[in-house]
Amino acid sequence: MKKQKNSNGAIADKFRNPLINFSGKRVAIVSNTCWNVYNFRINVIERLLALKAKIFIIAPIDETIQHLSRLEVVTIIPLNHLKRNSSNPISELILLRELVTKYRSVKPDFIIHYTIKPNIYGSVAAGMLGIKSVSVVTGLGYTFINQPWMKWLVSKMYRFAFRYNERVIFENQDDRNLFVQSGISSDKNSVSIKGCGVNVDYFKTKISRLDRENLEFIFVGRLLFDKGIVEYVETAKYIVQKYPHVRFTVLGLLDEENPSHISRETLLTWVKSNAIRYYGETKDVRPFLERADCIVLPSYREGLPRVIIESMAMALPVITTDTAGCRETVAEGVNGFLVPIKNTDALAVAIEKFIKMTQGTRFMMGQRSRQMVEAEFRDTVIADNILTVVAQSLV
């Protein structure tokens, strides 16, 4: 296979002819929840199964186990001591010991780690046993972004753990550059791959959005300050007074375990103001995206926002922030607009600009979103690129 890698470390090839034969290879996929595996890693699992690999999922058990269990050829191994919000050194050592024990029992030929604690402790455990592994950095997380002392500590831990990885994969180029420039990971062993991908056959629209009297903007995500939900609501309050035919929808979970969460009292105030319509959490976002005209995510920083890619696959234009992860989803003026973070005025300008466009122009922006997903963010493309990195690491 001809290998290509551009100067910024992003994988540019597709996994057409494997560098190695995966048949019979034992591959472990490790994450902080089964939910994460089921929602974001199925494309990699299916590709590995097609290549005759033996898959072991090592993660804490949750309600999505019923879906993963249907993959009868996949072995699920519970991870009992991973506490996502714990920083207790004793708990972390217990987790490290558990990972070593599980890896020694499974005897994988290769391990793919996802999320912070598997990236750190899983990489060390694999290194202790001489097992090759990669880490996938799906985002930097609240503590890395907002708590300087934790950023310092986690950076040190990442730097130590990444020494044991064959490669480190980042979901956006900004995170890769930050880690390389900070000396946390090496330029040689770091690559950027655009998120986890989406199924373009599952996420597709059946409507044209050309004959609508009202316009609807939608925010989808956990109700966190870091997601820009405050900026979204404040902009909605301004816009609906000026344009009564415009609606603003909010879809997402009140994540009260996250230190950046919005309070129930604040949410109640927003709903009572009639600036937004709040629908809570849903198992299927597609009907909501179907009736919307534009996805808005004013996030402060992302890995690669899955909700934007899903919305683009549903032919929605995008308004998001010019920040890590988000900016990789928008070609300015082609499929959407970028605005500075924490800037309600700029967000209002972008939304008003969208409102004033013709239906035909908005329709074409949505079509370009769909085309971008098919070319760059399709789940099979992303899985191929990830497995290219794995294959290069095994030879």
KEKE-3310 file (N, C-alpha, C; in steps of 0.2 Angstrom, whole numbers, plus 5000, padded with zeros to 4 digits):
npx = (5004:5002:5009:5004:5007:5004:5012:5007:5005:4993:4983:4982:4979:4969:4963:4965:4973:4978:4993:4997:4992:4977:4970:4965:4972:4973:4964:4962:4951:4949:4940:4932:4919:4906:4896:4903:4911:4901:4894:4903:4914:4911:4912:4926:4927:4919:4926:4938:4933:4928:4941:4944:4949:4951:4941:4942:4933:4936:4930:4920:4904:4888:4872:4872:4877:4869:4867:4880:4883:4876:4885:4891:4903:4912:4922:4917:4924:4922:4927:4931:4936:4938:4936:4928:4929:4937:4952:4960:4975:4976:4965:4968:4980:4975:4967:4976:4983:4972:4971:4983:4981:4970:4975:4986:4979:4970:4980:4982:4987:4988:4983:4970:4968:4955:4950:4954:4959:4961:4970:4981:4983:4981:4990:5002:5001:5001:5013:5021:5019:5024:5016:5010:5003:4991:4986:4970:4967:4953:4948:4952:4946:4938:4946:4958:4957:4952:4958:4972:4982:4979:4980:4994:4998:4991:4997:5010:5008:5002:5014:5023:5015:5013:5025:5025:5017:5015:5009:5001:4985:4976:4960:4959:4969:4973:4974:4984:4995:4997:5000:5012:5020:5021:5029:5023:5019:5028:5032:5035:5028:5014:4998:4985:4968:4952:4941:4928:4920:4904:4889:4884:4873:4864:4863:4855:4845:4828:4821:4820:4820:4816:4804:4799:4790:4795:4810:4822:4834:4846:4853:4863:4869:4877:4872:4882:4893:4905:4901:4896:4882:4876:4880:4873:4859:4858:4859:4848:4838:4839:4838:4825:4816:4818:4816:4802:4798:4808:4815:4822:4830:4834:4843:4848:4857:4856:4870:4875:4885:4896:4908:4906:4893:4876:4864:4848:4839:4843:4841:4827:4823:4827:4819:4806:4807:4804:4813:4819:4816:4816:4820:4826:4835:4838:4836:4837:4843:4839:4826:4824:4835:4831:4820:4826:4835:4848:4863:4869:4884:4892:4904:4918:4929:4933:4935:4933:4918:4905:4891:4890:4895:4886:4875:4879:4879:4865:4863:4863:4868:4881:4885:4897:4911:4927:4938:4948:4945:4931:4933:4937:4926:4920:4920:4922:4909:4905:4899:4895:4897:4911:4913:4921:4925:4915:4908:4895:4889:4896:4891:4877:4877:4882:4871:4860:4864:4863:4849:4845:4848:4844:4832:4837:4851:4854:4850:4860:4871:4869:4869:4882:4888:4884:4891:4904:4905:4903:4915:4925:4922:4916:4911:4917:4928:4936:4938:4946:4957:4961:4965:4975:4985:4986:4991:5003:5010:5011:5019)
npy = (4994:5011:5023:5039:5054:5069:5085:5090:5079:5072:5058:5053:5043:5028:5013:5001:4990:4980:4982:4972:4955:4954:4943:4932:4940:4946:4959:4972:4984:4998:5008:5021:5019:5007:5013:5023:5015:5008:5019:5026:5018:5008:5007:5004:4992:4984:4984:4978:4965:4961:4959:4948:4948:4945:4952:4961:4969:4980:4988:4998:4992:4996:5002:5000:4988:4978:4980:4979:4966:4959:4957:4943:4938:4945:4948:4953:4962:4966:4981:4986:4995:5008:5024:5038:5052:5052:5056:5050:5043:5030:5023:5025:5017:5005:5003:5003:4991:4982:4983:4978:4965:4961:4963:4954:4942:4942:4943:4951:4955:4968:4984:4996:5011:5022:5038:5047:5041:5027:5029:5034:5025:5013:5013:5013:5000:4992:4994:4989:4976:4973:4974:4980:4996:5009:5026:5035:5052:5059:5072:5086:5088:5094:5096:5097:5109:5119:5119:5123:5117:5104:5102:5103:5092:5081:5083:5079:5066:5061:5063:5053:5041:5041:5037:5023:5020:5015:5024:5040:5046:5059:5068:5081:5093:5104:5100:5090:5098:5106:5096:5091:5103:5106:5096:5084:5074:5065:5072:5063:5052:5055:5058:5065:5062:5064:5064:5052:5047:5045:5036:5037:5032:5030:5043:5053:5064:5066:5077:5093:5106:5118:5124:5132:5141:5145:5147:5136:5135:5124:5117:5105:5095:5091:5101:5112:5125:5125:5121:5132:5135:5145:5157:5153:5153:5167:5173:5168:5175:5188:5187:5181:5191:5201:5193:5186:5174:5165:5150:5143:5128:5117:5103:5090:5083:5087:5087:5084:5080:5085:5098:5109:5111:5117:5124:5117:5127:5138:5133:5132:5145:5149:5142:5147:5160:5159:5159:5148:5131:5117:5100:5090:5074:5063:5047:5046:5057:5061:5065:5077:5084:5084:5093:5104:5119:5124:5119:5124:5126:5134:5130:5130:5122:5107:5089:5082:5087:5076:5078:5089:5083:5073:5081:5088:5077:5076:5086:5099:5116:5124:5133:5138:5138:5146:5137:5124:5108:5111:5120:5112:5107:5116:5125:5141:5151:5142:5130:5135:5145:5152:5158:5169:5161:5163:5174:5183:5193:5191:5179:5181:5190:5181:5172:5180:5184:5172:5170:5180:5175:5168:5154:5145:5147:5144:5130:5125:5127:5117:5106:5105:5103:5090:5084:5086:5077:5065:5064:5066:5063:5051:5035:5023:5028:5034:5023:5015:5024:5024:5011:5009:5016:5007:4996:5000:5002:4989:4982)
npz = (5000:4996:5006:5013:5021:5027:5030:5042:5050:5048:5043:5027:5019:5013:5020:5011:5007:5019:5029:5037:5041:5048:5053:5065:5074:5091:5097:5109:5114:5124:5135:5144:5146:5142:5134:5127:5119:5111:5105:5098:5093:5086:5072:5070:5077:5069:5057:5060:5063:5051:5045:5051:5064:5082:5094:5110:5122:5134:5147:5159:5164:5157:5153:5139:5137:5133:5119:5114:5117:5108:5098:5095:5092:5099:5114:5130:5143:5159:5167:5183:5191:5187:5190:5184:5189:5199:5208:5217:5223:5227:5222:5209:5207:5210:5199:5189:5192:5190:5176:5172:5176:5168:5155:5155:5156:5145:5134:5123:5105:5102:5108:5108:5115:5122:5128:5144:5156:5152:5142:5149:5161:5155:5144:5151:5158:5147:5142:5153:5151:5139:5128:5112:5109:5105:5108:5108:5108:5113:5116:5127:5139:5154:5166:5161:5153:5162:5175:5181:5189:5188:5175:5173:5181:5174:5161:5164:5167:5155:5147:5152:5150:5136:5131:5131:5120:5103:5093:5095:5093:5088:5088:5082:5073:5081:5094:5093:5089:5100:5110:5105:5103:5117:5121:5126:5118:5104:5089:5078:5082:5082:5076:5067:5065:5059:5070:5075:5066:5056:5052:5036:5030:5040:5046:5037:5027:5022:5017:5010:5015:5009:5008:5020:5033:5045:5054:5061:5074:5081:5096:5102:5114:5130:5144:5147:5153:5146:5133:5127:5130:5137:5129:5118:5122:5127:5114:5108:5115:5111:5097:5095:5098:5088:5077:5076:5069:5071:5079:5093:5098:5111:5115:5126:5139:5157:5165:5179:5186:5181:5183:5176:5174:5170:5181:5187:5191:5183:5170:5171:5171:5159:5150:5154:5149:5136:5126:5122:5117:5126:5125:5133:5135:5121:5113:5100:5089:5076:5071:5077:5071:5058:5057:5060:5054:5055:5064:5079:5088:5100:5107:5118:5116:5108:5105:5092:5087:5087:5086:5077:5065:5063:5061:5050:5041:5040:5031:5036:5038:5047:5062:5072:5084:5082:5085:5093:5086:5083:5072:5062:5055:5047:5032:5029:5025:5016:5020:5032:5046:5056:5073:5086:5102:5117:5113:5112:5104:5091:5088:5087:5076:5066:5066:5062:5050:5043:5044:5035:5023:5007:5004:4995:4996:5009:5008:4999:5007:5016:5008:5005:5017:5019:5008:5013:5024:5018:5011:5020:5034:5035:5043:5039:5032:5043:5051:5043:5042:5056:5058:5049:5055:5066:5059:5054:5065:5070:5061)
capx = (5000:5006:5008:5005:5006:5006:5017:5005:5004:4986:4983:4979:4978:4964:4965:4963:4977:4982:5000:4998:4986:4974:4966:4967:4975:4969:4964:4958:4948:4948:4937:4930:4912:4903:4892:4908:4912:4895:4892:4909:4919:4908:4915:4933:4926:4916:4931:4942:4929:4929:4947:4945:4953:4947:4940:4940:4931:4938:4927:4915:4898:4883:4866:4873:4880:4864:4869:4887:4882:4873:4891:4893:4910:4916:4922:4917:4927:4921:4932:4928:4939:4939:4931:4930:4930:4941:4959:4963:4980:4975:4960:4972:4984:4970:4965:4982:4984:4967:4972:4988:4979:4966:4979:4989:4974:4968:4986:4981:4993:4988:4978:4968:4965:4951:4948:4960:4962:4964:4976:4986:4985:4981:4997:5008:5000:5003:5021:5024:5019:5027:5011:5010:4996:4990:4981:4967:4965:4946:4947:4956:4942:4937:4951:4964:4956:4950:4961:4979:4986:4977:4983:5001:4998:4989:5002:5016:5006:5002:5020:5025:5012:5014:5032:5024:5013:5017:5007:4996:4980:4972:4954:4960:4975:4975:4976:4990:5000:4998:5004:5019:5024:5022:5033:5019:5020:5033:5030:5035:5023:5008:4994:4978:4962:4946:4935:4926:4916:4897:4886:4880:4867:4859:4861:4853:4839:4823:4818:4824:4820:4816:4798:4797:4789:4799:4817:4824:4841:4846:4859:4863:4875:4876:4871:4888:4896:4910:4898:4893:4875:4874:4880:4867:4853:4858:4858:4841:4834:4840:4835:4817:4813:4819:4813:4797:4797:4814:4815:4829:4829:4840:4842:4854:4857:4859:4876:4876:4892:4902:4909:4904:4885:4871:4859:4841:4836:4845:4837:4820:4823:4828:4812:4801:4808:4801:4818:4821:4812:4820:4817:4829:4839:4834:4840:4837:4843:4838:4820:4826:4839:4827:4816:4830:4838:4855:4866:4874:4887:4897:4909:4925:4935:4931:4940:4929:4911:4901:4885:4891:4896:4879:4870:4881:4877:4858:4862:4862:4873:4884:4887:4901:4917:4934:4942:4950:4940:4925:4935:4938:4920:4917:4923:4919:4904:4903:4894:4893:4901:4914:4913:4925:4922:4912:4906:4888:4888:4898:4886:4871:4879:4882:4864:4856:4867:4860:4842:4844:4850:4838:4831:4841:4858:4854:4850:4866:4876:4867:4871:4890:4889:4883:4897:4910:4905:4904:4922:4930:4920:4912:4914:4922:4935:4939:4940:4951:4963:4964:4968:4981:4990:4988:4995:5010:5013:5012:5024)
capy = (5000:5017:5027:5046:5057:5076:5088:5091:5072:5069:5052:5055:5037:5024:5006:4997:4984:4980:4981:4966:4951:4955:4937:4929:4944:4948:4966:4974:4990:5000:5014:5023:5016:5003:5018:5026:5010:5007:5025:5030:5014:5002:5006:5001:4985:4980:4984:4973:4959:4960:4957:4942:4949:4943:4958:4961:4976:4981:4994:4998:4990:5001:4999:4998:4981:4974:4981:4976:4958:4956:4955:4937:4936:4950:4946:4959:4961:4972:4985:4987:5000:5014:5029:5044:5058:5051:5058:5047:5039:5023:5021:5025:5012:4999:5003:5001:4984:4978:4983:4974:4958:4959:4962:4948:4937:4942:4942:4954:4957:4975:4987:5003:5015:5028:5042:5049:5036:5021:5032:5035:5019:5007:5013:5010:4993:4988:4994:4985:4969:4973:4974:4986:5000:5016:5030:5040:5057:5061:5078:5087:5087:5100:5097:5100:5116:5124:5118:5124:5112:5097:5102:5102:5085:5077:5083:5075:5059:5059:5062:5047:5036:5040:5034:5016:5019:5015:5030:5043:5048:5065:5069:5087:5095:5109:5096:5087:5103:5108:5091:5091:5109:5105:5090:5079:5068:5067:5074:5057:5046:5058:5059:5068:5059:5068:5061:5045:5046:5044:5032:5042:5029:5031:5050:5056:5068:5065:5083:5098:5112:5123:5127:5133:5148:5147:5145:5133:5133:5119:5116:5098:5093:5092:5108:5114:5131:5125:5120:5138:5135:5152:5161:5151:5156:5174:5175:5167:5180:5194:5186:5180:5198:5204:5189:5181:5167:5160:5146:5140:5122:5114:5095:5088:5081:5090:5083:5088:5077:5089:5104:5115:5110:5122:5122:5116:5134:5142:5130:5134:5152:5150:5139:5152:5166:5157:5160:5142:5125:5112:5093:5085:5070:5058:5041:5047:5064:5062:5068:5084:5087:5084:5098:5110:5122:5125:5117:5129:5124:5139:5127:5133:5118:5100:5084:5083:5087:5071:5081:5093:5079:5070:5087:5089:5072:5077:5092:5105:5121:5124:5139:5135:5143:5145:5134:5117:5103:5114:5124:5107:5105:5122:5129:5147:5153:5137:5126:5138:5151:5152:5164:5168:5159:5167:5181:5183:5198:5188:5173:5185:5192:5175:5169:5185:5183:5165:5171:5184:5171:5165:5147:5142:5148:5139:5123:5123:5126:5110:5100:5105:5099:5082:5082:5086:5071:5059:5064:5067:5061:5044:5031:5018:5031:5035:5017:5013:5028:5022:5004:5010:5018:5001:4991:5003:5001:4982:4979)
capz = (5000:4996:5012:5012:5027:5025:5035:5049:5053:5047:5039:5020:5014:5015:5022:5006:5007:5025:5029:5040:5041:5055:5054:5071:5079:5097:5098:5114:5114:5131:5136:5151:5147:5136:5130:5123:5114:5107:5101:5094:5091:5082:5065:5071:5078:5063:5052:5063:5063:5044:5044:5055:5071:5088:5098:5117:5124:5141:5149:5164:5161:5158:5150:5132:5136:5129:5112:5112:5118:5101:5094:5098:5092:5103:5121:5134:5149:5164:5170:5189:5196:5183:5192:5180:5192:5205:5208:5223:5221:5229:5217:5202:5208:5209:5192:5185:5194:5187:5169:5171:5177:5163:5149:5156:5155:5138:5130:5116:5101:5101:5112:5106:5121:5121:5134:5147:5161:5148:5138:5154:5165:5150:5141:5156:5159:5141:5142:5158:5149:5132:5123:5108:5109:5103:5112:5105:5112:5110:5118:5133:5145:5159:5171:5157:5151:5167:5181:5179:5193:5185:5168:5174:5183:5168:5156:5166:5166:5148:5144:5154:5147:5129:5130:5129:5114:5096:5091:5098:5088:5090:5084:5078:5073:5086:5100:5091:5089:5107:5114:5102:5105:5124:5123:5129:5113:5099:5082:5074:5083:5083:5070:5067:5061:5060:5074:5075:5060:5057:5047:5032:5028:5046:5047:5031:5027:5017:5016:5006:5019:5004:5009:5027:5035:5051:5054:5068:5075:5086:5100:5104:5119:5137:5146:5151:5151:5141:5127:5125:5130:5139:5123:5113:5125:5126:5107:5106:5118:5107:5090:5094:5099:5082:5072:5079:5066:5072:5085:5095:5101:5115:5116:5129:5146:5163:5167:5186:5189:5178:5187:5172:5172:5171:5186:5185:5191:5177:5164:5172:5170:5151:5147:5156:5145:5130:5121:5119:5118:5129:5125:5137:5131:5117:5110:5092:5087:5069:5070:5079:5066:5052:5057:5061:5048:5056:5070:5082:5094:5102:5112:5120:5114:5107:5101:5085:5089:5084:5084:5071:5060:5062:5058:5043:5037:5039:5027:5040:5039:5054:5065:5078:5086:5078:5091:5092:5084:5079:5066:5056:5052:5043:5027:5030:5020:5011:5024:5038:5049:5062:5077:5092:5108:5122:5110:5110:5098:5085:5087:5084:5069:5061:5065:5058:5043:5041:5043:5029:5017:5003:5006:4991:4998:5015:5005:4996:5012:5019:5004:5005:5023:5017:5004:5017:5028:5014:5009:5026:5040:5034:5048:5036:5031:5049:5053:5039:5044:5062:5057:5045:5060:5070:5055:5053:5072:5071:5056)
cpx = (5004:5004:5009:5003:5008:5010:5014:5003:4997:4987:4979:4977:4971:4966:4962:4966:4981:4989:5002:4991:4983:4970:4969:4971:4970:4970:4960:4957:4946:4946:4935:4922:4910:4899:4897:4909:4907:4893:4897:4914:4917:4911:4922:4932:4923:4921:4936:4939:4929:4935:4949:4949:4948:4947:4938:4939:4932:4935:4922:4908:4893:4877:4867:4876:4875:4865:4875:4887:4879:4879:4894:4900:4915:4916:4922:4919:4926:4927:4929:4930:4941:4933:4933:4932:4934:4949:4963:4968:4979:4971:4964:4976:4980:4968:4971:4983:4979:4968:4978:4986:4974:4970:4983:4985:4972:4974:4984:4988:4993:4982:4976:4965:4961:4950:4954:4963:4964:4970:4982:4988:4985:4988:5002:5007:5002:5010:5024:5024:5022:5022:5011:5003:4997:4985:4977:4964:4958:4944:4951:4953:4942:4943:4957:4963:4955:4954:4969:4984:4985:4980:4990:5002:4997:4994:5008:5014:5005:5009:5024:5022:5013:5021:5031:5020:5017:5016:5002:4991:4976:4966:4954:4967:4978:4978:4983:4996:5002:5002:5011:5023:5025:5027:5030:5020:5025:5029:5030:5030:5016:5004:4988:4973:4956:4940:4934:4922:4908:4895:4882:4874:4862:4858:4861:4846:4834:4819:4823:4825:4819:4809:4795:4795:4793:4806:4819:4831:4841:4853:4858:4869:4873:4876:4877:4890:4901:4907:4895:4886:4873:4874:4874:4860:4852:4856:4851:4837:4834:4836:4828:4813:4813:4815:4808:4796:4803:4813:4821:4827:4835:4838:4849:4852:4860:4864:4878:4882:4898:4902:4907:4897:4881:4866:4852:4837:4837:4841:4830:4819:4823:4821:4807:4801:4806:4807:4820:4816:4817:4817:4821:4834:4835:4839:4841:4837:4840:4831:4820:4830:4835:4823:4819:4833:4845:4857:4870:4877:4893:4902:4915:4931:4932:4937:4938:4922:4907:4894:4885:4891:4889:4874:4872:4879:4869:4857:4861:4869:4875:4886:4891:4907:4923:4939:4944:4944:4934:4927:4936:4932:4917:4922:4919:4915:4902:4898:4892:4898:4905:4914:4918:4922:4920:4911:4899:4886:4890:4893:4879:4872:4878:4875:4860:4858:4863:4852:4841:4845:4843:4838:4836:4848:4859:4854:4856:4871:4875:4870:4879:4892:4889:4889:4903:4911:4906:4912:4927:4929:4916:4915:4918:4928:4939:4942:4946:4958:4966:4967:4974:4987:4991:4992:5002:5013:5015:5018:5031)
cpy = (5006:5021:5034:5049:5065:5079:5089:5084:5069:5063:5054:5049:5033:5017:5001:4990:4984:4979:4975:4962:4951:4948:4934:4934:4946:4955:4968:4982:4992:5007:5015:5021:5012:5008:5021:5021:5009:5013:5027:5025:5008:5001:5003:4994:4981:4979:4978:4966:4957:4957:4951:4942:4947:4950:4957:4968:4976:4988:4993:4996:4995:4998:4997:4991:4976:4974:4978:4968:4955:4954:4949:4935:4940:4948:4953:4958:4967:4975:4988:4993:5007:5019:5036:5050:5058:5053:5055:5042:5032:5020:5020:5019:5005:4998:5000:4993:4980:4978:4978:4966:4956:4958:4956:4942:4936:4940:4945:4955:4964:4978:4994:5006:5021:5031:5042:5044:5029:5023:5032:5028:5013:5007:5010:5003:4989:4988:4990:4977:4968:4972:4981:4990:5007:5020:5035:5045:5060:5069:5079:5087:5093:5101:5100:5107:5121:5124:5118:5118:5105:5097:5100:5094:5080:5077:5079:5067:5056:5058:5056:5041:5035:5037:5026:5015:5019:5022:5033:5047:5054:5066:5076:5089:5100:5105:5092:5092:5105:5102:5090:5097:5109:5100:5084:5072:5070:5068:5067:5052:5049:5060:5062:5064:5062:5064:5054:5043:5045:5040:5036:5039:5030:5038:5053:5059:5066:5071:5088:5105:5118:5127:5128:5140:5150:5144:5142:5132:5128:5118:5109:5096:5094:5100:5110:5121:5131:5123:5126:5139:5142:5157:5160:5154:5163:5177:5174:5172:5186:5193:5185:5186:5202:5200:5184:5174:5162:5157:5144:5134:5120:5107:5093:5087:5086:5086:5086:5085:5081:5096:5110:5115:5117:5120:5121:5123:5138:5139:5132:5141:5153:5147:5144:5158:5165:5158:5154:5137:5120:5105:5088:5081:5065:5052:5042:5054:5066:5066:5076:5088:5088:5090:5105:5113:5124:5122:5123:5126:5129:5136:5130:5129:5111:5096:5085:5082:5082:5074:5085:5089:5075:5075:5088:5083:5072:5083:5098:5110:5121:5131:5137:5140:5141:5143:5127:5112:5106:5117:5119:5105:5110:5125:5136:5150:5148:5132:5129:5144:5149:5159:5163:5165:5164:5174:5180:5187:5195:5183:5176:5187:5186:5172:5174:5185:5177:5167:5175:5181:5169:5157:5143:5142:5143:5132:5121:5123:5119:5105:5100:5102:5092:5080:5081:5079:5065:5058:5063:5063:5054:5039:5026:5022:5032:5029:5014:5017:5026:5015:5004:5012:5011:4997:4994:5002:4993:4979:4980)
cpz = (5000:5002:5011:5019:5026:5031:5042:5053:5052:5042:5033:5016:5017:5016:5017:5006:5014:5025:5033:5039:5048:5057:5060:5076:5085:5098:5104:5113:5121:5131:5143:5152:5141:5132:5125:5117:5109:5103:5097:5091:5087:5075:5065:5072:5072:5057:5054:5062:5055:5042:5048:5061:5076:5093:5105:5119:5132:5143:5155:5161:5162:5154:5142:5131:5132:5121:5110:5113:5112:5097:5097:5098:5095:5110:5125:5141:5154:5167:5177:5193:5192:5186:5189:5183:5198:5204:5214:5221:5222:5224:5210:5202:5207:5202:5188:5186:5190:5179:5167:5171:5171:5156:5149:5154:5148:5133:5123:5112:5101:5105:5109:5113:5119:5128:5139:5152:5157:5145:5143:5157:5160:5146:5145:5157:5153:5141:5147:5155:5142:5127:5119:5109:5106:5108:5108:5109:5109:5112:5125:5139:5150:5163:5167:5155:5156:5173:5180:5183:5190:5178:5168:5176:5177:5162:5158:5165:5159:5145:5146:5151:5140:5127:5128:5123:5108:5093:5095:5093:5091:5085:5080:5078:5078:5092:5099:5092:5096:5111:5111:5104:5113:5126:5126:5125:5108:5093:5078:5075:5084:5077:5071:5063:5063:5064:5074:5070:5061:5051:5043:5029:5034:5047:5039:5031:5021:5015:5013:5010:5014:5005:5016:5028:5041:5050:5061:5068:5081:5090:5103:5108:5126:5139:5151:5149:5145:5134:5124:5125:5132:5133:5118:5116:5125:5119:5105:5109:5114:5100:5090:5095:5092:5076:5075:5076:5067:5079:5086:5100:5105:5116:5119:5136:5151:5166:5174:5189:5186:5181:5183:5170:5174:5176:5184:5186:5185:5171:5165:5170:5162:5148:5148:5152:5138:5124:5118:5120:5120:5129:5128:5132:5127:5115:5103:5091:5080:5068:5072:5074:5059:5052:5058:5054:5049:5063:5073:5088:5096:5107:5112:5117:5113:5104:5094:5087:5085:5082:5078:5065:5058:5059:5051:5038:5035:5035:5030:5039:5046:5056:5072:5079:5082:5084:5089:5091:5080:5072:5060:5053:5048:5038:5027:5024:5015:5014:5030:5040:5055:5066:5083:5098:5113:5119:5107:5104:5092:5083:5084:5077:5064:5060:5061:5051:5039:5039:5037:5023:5013:5005:5001:4993:5004:5013:5003:5001:5015:5015:5004:5012:5022:5013:5008:5021:5024:5012:5015:5032:5040:5039:5045:5034:5037:5052:5049:5041:5051:5061:5053:5050:5064:5066:5054:5060:5073:5067:5059)
residu = (MET:LYS:LYS:GLN:LYS:ASN:SER:ASN:GLY:ALA:ILE:ALA:ASP:LYS:PHE:ARG:ASN:PRO:LEU:ILE:ASN:PHE:SER:GLY:LYS:ARG:VAL:ALA:ILE:VAL:SER:ASN:THR:CYS:TRP:ASN:VAL:TYR:ASN:PHE:ARG:ILE:ASN:VAL:ILE:GLU:ARG:LEU:LEU:ALA:LEU:LYS:ALA:LYS:ILE:PHE:ILE:ILE:ALA:PRO:ILE:ASP:GLU:THR:ILE:GLN:HIS:LEU:SER:ARG:LEU:GLU:VAL:VAL:THR:ILE:ILE:PRO:LEU:ASN:HIS:LEU:LYS:ARG:ASN:SER:SER:ASN:PRO:ILE:SER:GLU:LEU:ILE:LEU:LEU:ARG:GLU:LEU:VAL:THR:LYS:TYR:ARG:SER:VAL:LYS:PRO:ASP:PHE:ILE:ILE:HIS:TYR:THR:ILE:LYS:PRO:ASN:ILE:TYR:GLY:SER:VAL:ALA:ALA:GLY:MET:LEU:GLY:ILE:LYS:SER:VAL:SER:VAL:VAL:THR:GLY:LEU:GLY:TYR:THR:PHE:ILE:ASN:GLN:PRO:TRP:MET:LYS:TRP:LEU:VAL:SER:LYS:MET:TYR:ARG:PHE:ALA:PHE:ARG:TYR:ASN:GLU:ARG:VAL:ILE:PHE:GLU:ASN:GLN:ASP:ASP:ARG:ASN:LEU:PHE:VAL:GLN:SER:GLY:ILE:SER:SER:ASP:LYS:ASN:SER:VAL:SER:ILE:LYS:GLY:CYS:GLY:VAL:ASN:VAL:ASP:TYR:PHE:LYS:THR:LYS:ILE:SER:ARG:LEU:ASP:ARG:GLU:ASN:LEU:GLU:PHE:ILE:PHE:VAL:GLY:ARG:LEU:LEU:PHE:ASP:LYS:GLY:ILE:VAL:GLU:TYR:VAL:GLU:THR:ALA:LYS:TYR:ILE:VAL:GLN:LYS:TYR:PRO:HIS:VAL:ARG:PHE:THR:VAL:LEU:GLY:LEU:LEU:ASP:GLU:GLU:ASN:PRO:SER:HIS:ILE:SER:ARG:GLU:THR:LEU:LEU:THR:TRP:VAL:LYS:SER:ASN:ALA:ILE:ARG:TYR:TYR:GLY:GLU:THR:LYS:ASP:VAL:ARG:PRO:PHE:LEU:GLU:ARG:ALA:ASP:CYS:ILE:VAL:LEU:PRO:SER:TYR:ARG:GLU:GLY:LEU:PRO:ARG:VAL:ILE:ILE:GLU:SER:MET:ALA:MET:ALA:LEU:PRO:VAL:ILE:THR:THR:ASP:THR:ALA:GLY:CYS:ARG:GLU:THR:VAL:ALA:GLU:GLY:VAL:ASN:GLY:PHE:LEU:VAL:PRO:ILE:LYS:ASN:THR:ASP:ALA:LEU:ALA:VAL:ALA:ILE:GLU:LYS:PHE:ILE:LYS:MET:THR:GLN:GLY:THR:ARG:PHE:MET:MET:GLY:GLN:ARG:SER:ARG:GLN:MET:VAL:GLU:ALA:GLU:PHE:ARG:ASP:THR:VAL:ILE:ALA:ASP:ASN:ILE:LEU:THR:VAL:VAL:ALA:GLN:SER:LEU:VAL)
# end
